Amino acid sequence: MVDPEAKLLYDYDHLLSRLYSRLPTRTGKASRFELPRLQVERIGSKTIIRNFKQLADVMRREPRILMRYLLKELGASGNYDEENGMLVINVKVSITTLNNLMQRFVKTYVICPTCGAPDTRLERRGKAWVLICEACGAEQPVPPL
């Protein structure tokens, strides 16, 4: 005869429900991660993103990495002013284009493709970049920066 407590220990449905009861409740992904509006100013043939440091901080990425991505995608030169947290791009760029590039950066280099969490970090392994999710532990190679 099987002990009822031993049966409960190995009952799959019971173990599964016990597991789900111990998991933390998930919050909405989109509500937790929102980029601030870009503060863009055009002076002559230059475009300045005034809140660039703030954007990089929200994404938890180094400003230099974000700058390299934007300048590479725009095919332009520019520089990052660490003192003021601004990015100066040496061409005129529309706000729509900048918003689209930011959304593409977030989708590729910030959001985990497995669980959708923004809790990730970029790590360089040799010549390859890897996106590592701190929420689910997934590792995903990403295009080089």
N, CA, C and O atoms as a GROMACS GRO file, in nm:
protein
  580
    1MET      N    1   0.084  -0.117   0.000
    1MET     CA    2   0.000   0.000   0.000
    1MET      C    3   0.090   0.125   0.000
    1MET      O    4   0.190   0.130   0.071
    2VAL      N    5   0.054   0.225  -0.079
    2VAL     CA    6   0.132   0.347  -0.093
    2VAL      C    7   0.085   0.449   0.011
    2VAL      O    8  -0.034   0.474   0.028
    3ASP      N    9   0.181   0.505   0.078
    3ASP     CA   10   0.153   0.608   0.178
    3ASP      C   11   0.093   0.730   0.108
    3ASP      O   12   0.148   0.774   0.007
    4PRO      N   13  -0.019   0.788   0.159
    4PRO     CA   14  -0.082   0.904   0.094
    4PRO      C   15   0.010   1.025   0.087
    4PRO      O   16   0.004   1.102  -0.009
    5GLU      N   17   0.096   1.044   0.188
    5GLU     CA   18   0.189   1.157   0.185
    5GLU      C   19   0.295   1.138   0.077
    5GLU      O   20   0.333   1.234   0.010
    6ALA      N   21   0.342   1.016   0.058
    6ALA     CA   22   0.441   0.988  -0.046
    6ALA      C   23   0.380   1.008  -0.183
    6ALA      O   24   0.447   1.058  -0.273
    7LYS      N   25   0.254   0.971  -0.199
    7LYS     CA   26   0.186   0.991  -0.328
    7LYS      C   27   0.173   1.140  -0.358
    7LYS      O   28   0.193   1.183  -0.471
    8LEU      N   29   0.141   1.219  -0.255
    8LEU     CA   30   0.130   1.363  -0.272
    8LEU      C   31   0.264   1.423  -0.311
    8LEU      O   32   0.269   1.519  -0.389
    9LEU      N   33   0.372   1.369  -0.258
    9LEU     CA   34   0.505   1.418  -0.290
    9LEU      C   35   0.539   1.402  -0.437
    9LEU      O   36   0.609   1.487  -0.492
   10TYR      N   37   0.492   1.298  -0.500
   10TYR     CA   38   0.529   1.268  -0.638
   10TYR      C   39   0.416   1.291  -0.738
   10TYR      O   40   0.430   1.257  -0.855
   11ASP      N   41   0.306   1.348  -0.693
   11ASP     CA   42   0.194   1.376  -0.783
   11ASP      C   43   0.229   1.499  -0.868
   11ASP      O   44   0.251   1.607  -0.813
   12TYR      N   45   0.234   1.482  -0.998
   12TYR     CA   46   0.279   1.587  -1.090
   12TYR      C   47   0.192   1.713  -1.079
   12TYR      O   48   0.245   1.823  -1.068
   13ASP      N   49   0.063   1.697  -1.082
   13ASP     CA   50  -0.027   1.813  -1.077
   13ASP      C   51  -0.009   1.891  -0.946
   13ASP      O   52  -0.009   2.014  -0.945
   14HIS      N   53   0.006   1.817  -0.838
   14HIS     CA   54   0.027   1.883  -0.710
   14HIS      C   55   0.159   1.960  -0.710
   14HIS      O   56   0.164   2.074  -0.665
   15LEU      N   57   0.265   1.898  -0.760
   15LEU     CA   58   0.395   1.965  -0.765
   15LEU      C   59   0.392   2.088  -0.854
   15LEU      O   60   0.452   2.191  -0.822
   16LEU      N   61   0.322   2.077  -0.966
   16LEU     CA   62   0.311   2.189  -1.059
   16LEU      C   63   0.236   2.305  -0.996
   16LEU      O   64   0.279   2.420  -1.008
   17SER      N   65   0.125   2.278  -0.931
   17SER     CA   66   0.049   2.385  -0.867
   17SER      C   67   0.128   2.447  -0.752
   17SER      O   68   0.120   2.568  -0.729
   18ARG      N   69   0.205   2.367  -0.682
   18ARG     CA   70   0.289   2.418  -0.574
   18ARG      C   71   0.397   2.511  -0.629
   18ARG      O   72   0.427   2.614  -0.570
   19LEU      N   73   0.455   2.473  -0.743
   19LEU     CA   74   0.556   2.556  -0.807
   19LEU      C   75   0.498   2.691  -0.847
   19LEU      O   76   0.556   2.795  -0.818
   20TYR      N   77   0.383   2.688  -0.914
   20TYR     CA   78   0.322   2.813  -0.960
   20TYR      C   79   0.280   2.901  -0.843
   20TYR      O   80   0.282   3.024  -0.856
   21SER      N   81   0.242   2.844  -0.732
   21SER     CA   82   0.203   2.925  -0.617
   21SER      C   83   0.324   2.995  -0.555
   21SER      O   84   0.307   3.098  -0.489
   22ARG      N   85   0.442   2.943  -0.574
   22ARG     CA   86   0.563   3.003  -0.516
   22ARG      C   87   0.632   3.102  -0.608
   22ARG      O   88   0.719   3.177  -0.564
   23LEU      N   89   0.593   3.105  -0.736
   23LEU     CA   90   0.653   3.200  -0.830
   23LEU      C   91   0.602   3.340  -0.802
   23LEU      O   92   0.486   3.358  -0.764
   24PRO      N   93   0.688   3.442  -0.820
   24PRO     CA   94   0.641   3.580  -0.803
   24PRO      C   95   0.547   3.617  -0.917
   24PRO      O   96   0.560   3.567  -1.029
   25THR      N   97   0.452   3.705  -0.888
   25THR     CA   98   0.359   3.748  -0.993
   25THR      C   99   0.432   3.836  -1.092
   25THR      O  100   0.518   3.916  -1.054
   26ARG      N  101   0.397   3.820  -1.219
   26ARG     CA  102   0.461   3.899  -1.325
   26ARG      C  103   0.385   4.028  -1.345
   26ARG      O  104   0.262   4.031  -1.342
   27THR      N  105   0.460   4.133  -1.366
   27THR     CA  106   0.399   4.262  -1.398
   27THR      C  107   0.409   4.283  -1.548
   27THR      O  108   0.484   4.213  -1.617
   28GLY      N  109   0.335   4.378  -1.598
   28GLY     CA  110   0.338   4.407  -1.741
   28GLY      C  111   0.475   4.453  -1.785
   28GLY      O  112   0.537   4.537  -1.718
   29LYS      N  113   0.524   4.400  -1.896
   29LYS     CA  114   0.658   4.433  -1.944
   29LYS      C  115   0.664   4.577  -1.994
   29LYS      O  116   0.757   4.651  -1.963
   30ALA      N  117   0.564   4.615  -2.072
   30ALA     CA  118   0.567   4.746  -2.135
   30ALA      C  119   0.553   4.859  -2.032
   30ALA      O  120   0.613   4.965  -2.048
   31SER      N  121   0.475   4.837  -1.928
   31SER     CA  122   0.453   4.943  -1.831
   31SER      C  123   0.580   4.969  -1.749
   31SER      O  124   0.600   5.080  -1.699
   32ARG      N  125   0.663   4.869  -1.735
   32ARG     CA  126   0.782   4.883  -1.654
   32ARG      C  127   0.896   4.952  -1.728
   32ARG      O  128   0.980   5.016  -1.666
   33PHE      N  129   0.899   4.938  -1.860
   33PHE     CA  130   1.011   4.991  -1.938
   33PHE      C  131   0.960   5.088  -2.043
   33PHE      O  132   0.902   5.048  -2.144
   34GLU      N  133   0.983   5.215  -2.019
   34GLU     CA  134   0.944   5.317  -2.116
   34GLU      C  135   1.060   5.415  -2.132
   34GLU      O  136   1.118   5.461  -2.034
   35LEU      N  137   1.090   5.446  -2.256
   35LEU     CA  138   1.195   5.544  -2.284
   35LEU      C  139   1.140   5.685  -2.266
   35LEU      O  140   1.025   5.711  -2.302
   36PRO      N  141   1.219   5.775  -2.211
   36PRO     CA  142   1.175   5.914  -2.205
   36PRO      C  143   1.173   5.975  -2.346
   36PRO      O  144   1.242   5.927  -2.436
   37ARG      N  145   1.096   6.080  -2.363
   37ARG     CA  146   1.091   6.148  -2.493
   37ARG      C  147   1.228   6.208  -2.526
   37ARG      O  148   1.298   6.259  -2.439
   38LEU      N  149   1.262   6.199  -2.652
   38LEU     CA  150   1.389   6.258  -2.698
   38LEU      C  151   1.379   6.410  -2.694
   38LEU      O  152   1.280   6.467  -2.741
   39GLN      N  153   1.480   6.474  -2.639
   39GLN     CA  154   1.488   6.620  -2.641
   39GLN      C  155   1.590   6.656  -2.748
   39GLN      O  156   1.710   6.662  -2.722
   40VAL      N  157   1.539   6.681  -2.869
   40VAL     CA  158   1.624   6.704  -2.985
   40VAL      C  159   1.622   6.852  -3.020
   40VAL      O  160   1.518   6.917  -3.017
   41GLU      N  161   1.740   6.902  -3.054
   41GLU     CA  162   1.755   7.042  -3.095
   41GLU      C  163   1.845   7.045  -3.218
   41GLU      O  164   1.948   6.978  -3.222
   42ARG      N  165   1.806   7.123  -3.318
   42ARG     CA  166   1.889   7.137  -3.437
   42ARG      C  167   1.950   7.276  -3.438
   42ARG      O  168   1.881   7.377  -3.427
   43ILE      N  169   2.081   7.278  -3.453
   43ILE     CA  170   2.153   7.405  -3.464
   43ILE      C  171   2.235   7.398  -3.590
   43ILE      O  172   2.334   7.324  -3.597
   44GLY      N  173   2.196   7.474  -3.691
   44GLY     CA  174   2.264   7.470  -3.820
   44GLY      C  175   2.250   7.332  -3.881
   44GLY      O  176   2.139   7.282  -3.900
   45SER      N  177   2.363   7.269  -3.912
   45SER     CA  178   2.359   7.136  -3.972
   45SER      C  179   2.386   7.027  -3.867
   45SER      O  180   2.414   6.913  -3.903
   46LYS      N  181   2.376   7.062  -3.739
   46LYS     CA  182   2.400   6.965  -3.632
   46LYS      C  183   2.269   6.932  -3.561
   46LYS      O  184   2.178   7.015  -3.552
   47THR      N  185   2.262   6.810  -3.510
   47THR     CA  186   2.149   6.766  -3.431
   47THR      C  187   2.201   6.731  -3.292
   47THR      O  188   2.299   6.658  -3.279
   48ILE      N  189   2.136   6.782  -3.190
   48ILE     CA  190   2.180   6.757  -3.052
   48ILE      C  191   2.069   6.685  -2.977
   48ILE      O  192   1.954   6.729  -2.976
   49ILE      N  193   2.105   6.572  -2.914
   49ILE     CA  194   2.012   6.503  -2.826
   49ILE      C  195   2.051   6.542  -2.685
   49ILE      O  196   2.153   6.497  -2.633
   50ARG      N  197   1.969   6.625  -2.623
   50ARG     CA  198   2.003   6.683  -2.492
   50ARG      C  199   1.996   6.581  -2.378
   50ARG      O  200   2.077   6.587  -2.286
   51ASN      N  201   1.902   6.487  -2.382
   51ASN     CA  202   1.886   6.391  -2.272
   51ASN      C  203   1.945   6.254  -2.308
   51ASN      O  204   1.890   6.150  -2.271
   52PHE      N  205   2.057   6.254  -2.377
   52PHE     CA  206   2.119   6.129  -2.423
   52PHE      C  207   2.166   6.042  -2.307
   52PHE      O  208   2.146   5.921  -2.310
   53LYS      N  209   2.227   6.102  -2.207
   53LYS     CA  210   2.275   6.026  -2.089
   53LYS      C  211   2.158   5.961  -2.016
   53LYS      O  212   2.168   5.847  -1.972
   54GLN      N  213   2.047   6.034  -2.004
   54GLN     CA  214   1.928   5.980  -1.940
   54GLN      C  215   1.874   5.859  -2.017
   54GLN      O  216   1.833   5.760  -1.957
   55LEU      N  217   1.873   5.868  -2.150
   55LEU     CA  218   1.827   5.755  -2.233
   55LEU      C  219   1.915   5.633  -2.211
   55LEU      O  220   1.864   5.522  -2.195
   56ALA      N  221   2.046   5.653  -2.210
   56ALA     CA  222   2.138   5.541  -2.189
   56ALA      C  223   2.121   5.482  -2.050
   56ALA      O  224   2.130   5.360  -2.034
   57ASP      N  225   2.096   5.565  -1.950
   57ASP     CA  226   2.076   5.515  -1.813
   57ASP      C  227   1.948   5.432  -1.802
   57ASP      O  228   1.948   5.329  -1.735
   58VAL      N  229   1.841   5.475  -1.867
   58VAL     CA  230   1.716   5.399  -1.864
   58VAL      C  231   1.734   5.263  -1.930
   58VAL      O  232   1.679   5.163  -1.883
   59MET      N  233   1.811   5.258  -2.038
   59MET     CA  234   1.837   5.131  -2.108
   59MET      C  235   1.943   5.046  -2.038
   59MET      O  236   1.960   4.929  -2.072
   60ARG      N  237   2.013   5.105  -1.942
   60ARG     CA  238   2.123   5.038  -1.872
   60ARG      C  239   2.235   4.999  -1.969
   60ARG      O  240   2.286   4.887  -1.965
   61ARG      N  241   2.270   5.092  -2.055
   61ARG     CA  242   2.377   5.073  -2.152
   61ARG      C  243   2.474   5.190  -2.141
   61ARG      O  244   2.437   5.300  -2.101
   62GLU      N  245   2.599   5.162  -2.178
   62GLU     CA  246   2.700   5.268  -2.180
   62GLU      C  247   2.663   5.368  -2.289
   62GLU      O  248   2.626   5.327  -2.399
   63PRO      N  249   2.673   5.498  -2.262
   63PRO     CA  250   2.643   5.598  -2.365
   63PRO      C  251   2.729   5.581  -2.490
   63PRO      O  252   2.683   5.609  -2.601
   64ARG      N  253   2.853   5.535  -2.475
   64ARG     CA  254   2.941   5.517  -2.590
   64ARG      C  255   2.888   5.408  -2.684
   64ARG      O  256   2.900   5.421  -2.806
   65ILE      N  257   2.830   5.302  -2.628
   65ILE     CA  258   2.776   5.194  -2.711
   65ILE      C  259   2.655   5.244  -2.789
   65ILE      O  260   2.643   5.218  -2.909
   66LEU      N  261   2.566   5.316  -2.722
   66LEU     CA  262   2.448   5.372  -2.789
   66LEU      C  263   2.490   5.473  -2.895
   66LEU      O  264   2.432   5.478  -3.003
   67MET      N  265   2.591   5.554  -2.863
   67MET     CA  266   2.641   5.652  -2.960
   67MET      C  267   2.697   5.584  -3.084
   67MET      O  268   2.668   5.624  -3.196
   68ARG      N  269   2.777   5.479  -3.063
   68ARG     CA  270   2.834   5.407  -3.178
   68ARG      C  271   2.724   5.351  -3.267
   68ARG      O  272   2.734   5.358  -3.389
   69TYR      N  273   2.620   5.296  -3.205
   69TYR     CA  274   2.509   5.239  -3.283
   69TYR      C  275   2.440   5.348  -3.366
   69TYR      O  276   2.421   5.331  -3.486
   70LEU      N  277   2.404   5.458  -3.302
   70LEU     CA  278   2.334   5.565  -3.373
   70LEU      C  279   2.417   5.624  -3.487
   70LEU      O  280   2.367   5.643  -3.597
   71LEU      N  281   2.544   5.651  -3.459
   71LEU     CA  282   2.629   5.711  -3.563
   71LEU      C  283   2.653   5.614  -3.678
   71LEU      O  284   2.660   5.655  -3.794
   72LYS      N  285   2.666   5.486  -3.647
   72LYS     CA  286   2.685   5.385  -3.752
   72LYS      C  287   2.560   5.375  -3.839
   72LYS      O  288   2.570   5.368  -3.962
   73GLU      N  289   2.442   5.373  -3.776
   73GLU     CA  290   2.317   5.362  -3.852
   73GLU      C  291   2.290   5.487  -3.935
   73GLU      O  292   2.236   5.478  -4.046
   74LEU      N  293   2.327   5.602  -3.883
   74LEU     CA  294   2.305   5.727  -3.956
   74LEU      C  295   2.414   5.754  -4.059
   74LEU      O  296   2.396   5.836  -4.149
   75GLY      N  297   2.528   5.685  -4.046
   75GLY     CA  298   2.639   5.709  -4.138
   75GLY      C  299   2.694   5.849  -4.120
   75GLY      O  300   2.730   5.917  -4.216
   76ALA      N  301   2.701   5.892  -3.994
   76ALA     CA  302   2.743   6.028  -3.965
   76ALA      C  303   2.851   6.027  -3.857
   76ALA      O  304   2.877   5.925  -3.793
   77SER      N  305   2.911   6.142  -3.839
   77SER     CA  306   3.007   6.156  -3.730
   77SER      C  307   2.940   6.236  -3.618
   77SER      O  308   2.837   6.300  -3.638
   78GLY      N  309   3.000   6.230  -3.502
   78GLY     CA  310   2.945   6.302  -3.388
   78GLY      C  311   3.030   6.278  -3.267
   78GLY      O  312   3.130   6.205  -3.272
   79ASN      N  313   2.992   6.339  -3.156
   79ASN     CA  314   3.065   6.318  -3.033
   79ASN      C  315   2.971   6.326  -2.914
   79ASN      O  316   2.865   6.388  -2.920
   80TYR      N  317   3.013   6.262  -2.805
   80TYR     CA  318   2.935   6.259  -2.682
   80TYR      C  319   2.998   6.353  -2.581
   80TYR      O  320   3.117   6.341  -2.549
   81ASP      N  321   2.920   6.446  -2.532
   81ASP     CA  322   2.965   6.541  -2.430
   81ASP      C  323   2.931   6.484  -2.293
   81ASP      O  324   2.817   6.492  -2.248
   82GLU      N  325   3.032   6.426  -2.227
   82GLU     CA  326   3.008   6.360  -2.098
   82GLU      C  327   2.967   6.459  -1.990
   82GLU      O  328   2.889   6.425  -1.901
   83GLU      N  329   3.020   6.579  -1.997
   83GLU     CA  330   2.991   6.679  -1.894
   83GLU      C  331   2.843   6.715  -1.890
   83GLU      O  332   2.785   6.728  -1.783
   84ASN      N  333   2.781   6.731  -2.008
   84ASN     CA  334   2.640   6.770  -2.016
   84ASN      C  335   2.547   6.654  -2.049
   84ASN      O  336   2.425   6.670  -2.043
   85GLY      N  337   2.603   6.537  -2.082
   85GLY     CA  338   2.520   6.422  -2.115
   85GLY      C  339   2.448   6.435  -2.248
   85GLY      O  340   2.339   6.381  -2.265
   86MET      N  341   2.509   6.507  -2.343
   86MET     CA  342   2.446   6.531  -2.473
   86MET      C  343   2.523   6.459  -2.583
   86MET      O  344   2.644   6.436  -2.573
   87LEU      N  345   2.450   6.424  -2.689
   87LEU     CA  346   2.512   6.369  -2.809
   87LEU      C  347   2.496   6.471  -2.920
   87LEU      O  348   2.385   6.517  -2.948
   88VAL      N  349   2.607   6.505  -2.984
   88VAL     CA  350   2.606   6.598  -3.097
   88VAL      C  351   2.632   6.518  -3.223
   88VAL      O  352   2.737   6.455  -3.237
   89ILE      N  353   2.535   6.520  -3.315
   89ILE     CA  354   2.547   6.450  -3.443
   89ILE      C  355   2.570   6.556  -3.550
   89ILE      O  356   2.498   6.656  -3.555
   90ASN      N  357   2.669   6.535  -3.635
   90ASN     CA  358   2.709   6.638  -3.731
   90ASN      C  359   2.628   6.639  -3.860
   90ASN      O  360   2.680   6.679  -3.964
   91VAL      N  361   2.504   6.596  -3.856
   91VAL     CA  362   2.411   6.607  -3.970
   91VAL      C  363   2.272   6.638  -3.915
   91VAL      O  364   2.244   6.619  -3.797
   92LYS      N  365   2.185   6.687  -4.004
   92LYS     CA  366   2.045   6.708  -3.964
   92LYS      C  367   1.974   6.573  -3.966
   92LYS      O  368   1.979   6.501  -4.066
   93VAL      N  369   1.907   6.540  -3.856
   93VAL     CA  370   1.834   6.414  -3.846
   93VAL      C  371   1.695   6.446  -3.790
   93VAL      O  372   1.682   6.524  -3.696
   94SER      N  373   1.593   6.386  -3.849
   94SER     CA  374   1.457   6.411  -3.801
   94SER      C  375   1.433   6.335  -3.671
   94SER      O  376   1.497   6.234  -3.643
   95ILE      N  377   1.340   6.386  -3.593
   95ILE     CA  378   1.304   6.321  -3.466
   95ILE      C  379   1.245   6.183  -3.492
   95ILE      O  380   1.269   6.090  -3.414
   96THR      N  381   1.169   6.168  -3.600
   96THR     CA  382   1.110   6.039  -3.634
   96THR      C  383   1.218   5.934  -3.659
   96THR      O  384   1.208   5.821  -3.612
   97THR      N  385   1.321   5.972  -3.733
   97THR     CA  386   1.431   5.881  -3.761
   97THR      C  387   1.501   5.840  -3.632
   97THR      O  388   1.532   5.723  -3.612
   98LEU      N  389   1.526   5.936  -3.544
   98LEU     CA  390   1.591   5.906  -3.416
   98LEU      C  391   1.504   5.814  -3.330
   98LEU      O  392   1.555   5.720  -3.268
   99ASN      N  393   1.374   5.840  -3.326
   99ASN     CA  394   1.284   5.754  -3.249
   99ASN      C  395   1.284   5.611  -3.304
   99ASN      O  396   1.287   5.515  -3.227
  100ASN      N  397   1.281   5.598  -3.436
  100ASN     CA  398   1.284   5.464  -3.497
  100ASN      C  399   1.414   5.391  -3.465
  100ASN      O  400   1.413   5.271  -3.436
  101LEU      N  401   1.526   5.462  -3.469
  101LEU     CA  402   1.655   5.400  -3.438
  101LEU      C  403   1.661   5.358  -3.291
  101LEU      O  404   1.715   5.252  -3.258
  102MET      N  405   1.606   5.441  -3.202
  102MET     CA  406   1.604   5.406  -3.059
  102MET      C  407   1.519   5.282  -3.035
  102MET      O  408   1.558   5.194  -2.959
  103GLN      N  409   1.403   5.274  -3.101
  103GLN     CA  410   1.316   5.157  -3.084
  103GLN      C  411   1.386   5.031  -3.136
  103GLN      O  412   1.375   4.925  -3.076
  104ARG      N  413   1.457   5.044  -3.248
  104ARG     CA  414   1.529   4.929  -3.303
  104ARG      C  415   1.643   4.886  -3.211
  104ARG      O  416   1.668   4.767  -3.195
  105PHE      N  417   1.712   4.984  -3.150
  105PHE     CA  418   1.819   4.952  -3.056
  105PHE      C  419   1.764   4.877  -2.936
  105PHE      O  420   1.820   4.776  -2.892
  106VAL      N  421   1.652   4.926  -2.882
  106VAL     CA  422   1.590   4.862  -2.766
  106VAL      C  423   1.548   4.720  -2.799
  106VAL      O  424   1.572   4.628  -2.721
  107LYS      N  425   1.487   4.701  -2.915
  107LYS     CA  426   1.441   4.567  -2.953
  107LYS      C  427   1.558   4.471  -2.972
  107LYS      O  428   1.548   4.354  -2.935
  108THR      N  429   1.667   4.518  -3.029
  108THR     CA  430   1.781   4.432  -3.060
  108THR      C  431   1.876   4.413  -2.944
  108THR      O  432   1.923   4.302  -2.920
  109TYR      N  433   1.907   4.521  -2.870
  109TYR     CA  434   2.015   4.518  -2.772
  109TYR      C  435   1.971   4.534  -2.626
  109TYR      O  436   2.056   4.534  -2.537
  110VAL      N  437   1.841   4.547  -2.599
  110VAL     CA  438   1.797   4.568  -2.461
  110VAL      C  439   1.695   4.463  -2.416
  110VAL      O  440   1.712   4.400  -2.312
  111ILE      N  441   1.589   4.444  -2.493
  111ILE     CA  442   1.480   4.353  -2.455
  111ILE      C  443   1.521   4.209  -2.482
  111ILE      O  444   1.572   4.177  -2.589
  112CYS      N  445   1.498   4.121  -2.384
  112CYS     CA  446   1.529   3.978  -2.399
  112CYS      C  447   1.432   3.916  -2.499
  112CYS      O  448   1.311   3.929  -2.482
  113PRO      N  449   1.483   3.848  -2.603
  113PRO     CA  450   1.394   3.787  -2.702
  113PRO      C  451   1.319   3.665  -2.646
  113PRO      O  452   1.218   3.624  -2.704
  114THR      N  453   1.367   3.608  -2.538
  114THR     CA  454   1.304   3.489  -2.480
  114THR      C  455   1.187   3.525  -2.390
  114THR      O  456   1.076   3.474  -2.409
  115CYS      N  457   1.211   3.613  -2.292
  115CYS     CA  458   1.105   3.643  -2.195
  115CYS      C  459   1.050   3.784  -2.207
  115CYS      O  460   0.947   3.815  -2.146
  116GLY      N  461   1.115   3.871  -2.284
  116GLY     CA  462   1.065   4.007  -2.303
  116GLY      C  463   1.102   4.104  -2.192
  116GLY      O  464   1.051   4.216  -2.190
  117ALA      N  465   1.187   4.064  -2.100
  117ALA     CA  466   1.226   4.152  -1.990
  117ALA      C  467   1.337   4.249  -2.032
  117ALA      O  468   1.422   4.213  -2.113
  118PRO      N  469   1.336   4.370  -1.980
  118PRO     CA  470   1.443   4.466  -2.011
  118PRO      C  471   1.565   4.450  -1.922
  118PRO      O  472   1.661   4.527  -1.935
  119ASP      N  473   1.564   4.354  -1.832
  119ASP     CA  474   1.674   4.333  -1.738
  119ASP      C  475   1.785   4.252  -1.803
  119ASP      O  476   1.803   4.134  -1.773
  120THR      N  477   1.859   4.315  -1.892
  120THR     CA  478   1.964   4.246  -1.967
  120THR      C  479   2.094   4.324  -1.957
  120THR      O  480   2.096   4.440  -1.915
  121ARG      N  481   2.201   4.258  -1.996
  121ARG     CA  482   2.329   4.325  -2.008
  121ARG      C  483   2.399   4.275  -2.134
  121ARG      O  484   2.377   4.162  -2.178
  122LEU      N  485   2.482   4.361  -2.192
  122LEU     CA  486   2.561   4.325  -2.309
  122LEU      C  487   2.699   4.284  -2.263
  122LEU      O  488   2.760   4.349  -2.179
  123GLU      N  489   2.747   4.176  -2.320
  123GLU     CA  490   2.880   4.128  -2.286
  123GLU      C  491   2.953   4.094  -2.414
  123GLU      O  492   2.895   4.037  -2.507
  124ARG      N  493   3.079   4.131  -2.419
  124ARG     CA  494   3.160   4.102  -2.538
  124ARG      C  495   3.240   3.975  -2.512
  124ARG      O  496   3.312   3.965  -2.413
  125ARG      N  497   3.227   3.880  -2.602
  125ARG     CA  498   3.303   3.756  -2.595
  125ARG      C  499   3.384   3.742  -2.723
  125ARG      O  500   3.333   3.701  -2.827
  126GLY      N  501   3.511   3.775  -2.712
  126GLY     CA  502   3.594   3.775  -2.832
  126GLY      C  503   3.548   3.888  -2.923
  126GLY      O  504   3.549   4.005  -2.884
  127LYS      N  505   3.507   3.853  -3.044
  127LYS     CA  506   3.455   3.953  -3.137
  127LYS      C  507   3.304   3.959  -3.137
  127LYS      O  508   3.245   4.044  -3.204
  128ALA      N  509   3.240   3.870  -3.064
  128ALA     CA  510   3.093   3.862  -3.064
  128ALA      C  511   3.034   3.934  -2.943
  128ALA      O  512   3.094   3.936  -2.836
  129TRP      N  513   2.916   3.991  -2.961
  129TRP     CA  514   2.840   4.052  -2.852
  129TRP      C  515   2.728   3.956  -2.815
  129TRP      O  516   2.664   3.898  -2.903
  130VAL      N  517   2.704   3.940  -2.685
  130VAL     CA  518   2.600   3.850  -2.635
  130VAL      C  519   2.510   3.928  -2.540
  130VAL      O  520   2.557   3.998  -2.451
  131LEU      N  521   2.378   3.913  -2.562
  131LEU     CA  522   2.278   3.974  -2.474
  131LEU      C  523   2.242   3.871  -2.369
  131LEU      O  524   2.192   3.763  -2.402
  132ILE      N  525   2.267   3.902  -2.242
  132ILE     CA  526   2.241   3.809  -2.132
  132ILE      C  527   2.127   3.863  -2.048
  132ILE      O  528   2.133   3.975  -1.998
  133CYS      N  529   2.021   3.782  -2.034
  133CYS     CA  530   1.904   3.822  -1.957
  133CYS      C  531   1.926   3.786  -1.811
  133CYS      O  532   1.958   3.672  -1.778
  134GLU      N  533   1.907   3.884  -1.724
  134GLU     CA  534   1.922   3.860  -1.581
  134GLU      C  535   1.794   3.806  -1.520
  134GLU      O  536   1.794   3.760  -1.406
  135ALA      N  537   1.682   3.810  -1.596
  135ALA     CA  538   1.556   3.760  -1.545
  135ALA      C  539   1.541   3.610  -1.568
  135ALA      O  540   1.503   3.536  -1.478
  136CYS      N  541   1.572   3.565  -1.692
  136CYS     CA  542   1.551   3.424  -1.724
  136CYS      C  543   1.681   3.348  -1.750
  136CYS      O  544   1.680   3.225  -1.759
  137GLY      N  545   1.793   3.419  -1.763
  137GLY     CA  546   1.922   3.355  -1.784
  137GLY      C  547   1.955   3.322  -1.929
  137GLY      O  548   2.059   3.261  -1.957
  138ALA      N  549   1.868   3.360  -2.022
  138ALA     CA  550   1.892   3.330  -2.163
  138ALA      C  551   2.010   3.414  -2.216
  138ALA      O  552   2.033   3.527  -2.174
  139GLU      N  553   2.081   3.354  -2.310
  139GLU     CA  554   2.190   3.424  -2.378
  139GLU      C  555   2.162   3.423  -2.527
  139GLU      O  556   2.131   3.318  -2.585
  140GLN      N  557   2.173   3.540  -2.589
  140GLN     CA  558   2.141   3.554  -2.730
  140GLN      C  559   2.249   3.636  -2.798
  140GLN      O  560   2.277   3.748  -2.755
  141PRO      N  561   2.311   3.582  -2.904
  141PRO     CA  562   2.408   3.666  -2.978
  141PRO      C  563   2.336   3.779  -3.049
  141PRO      O  564   2.225   3.761  -3.101
  142VAL      N  565   2.398   3.896  -3.052
  142VAL     CA  566   2.340   4.012  -3.119
  142VAL      C  567   2.438   4.062  -3.223
  142VAL      O  568   2.557   4.032  -3.216
  143PRO      N  569   2.389   4.139  -3.321
  143PRO     CA  570   2.479   4.193  -3.423
  143PRO      C  571   2.587   4.279  -3.360
  143PRO      O  572   2.564   4.342  -3.257
  144PRO      N  573   2.707   4.281  -3.421
  144PRO     CA  574   2.817   4.360  -3.364
  144PRO      C  575   2.785   4.510  -3.366
  144PRO      O  576   2.713   4.559  -3.453
  145LEU      N  577   2.842   4.579  -3.270
  145LEU     CA  578   2.822   4.724  -3.260
  145LEU      C  579   2.937   4.799  -3.324
  145LEU      O  580   2.938   4.922  -3.325
   0.00000   0.00000   0.00000
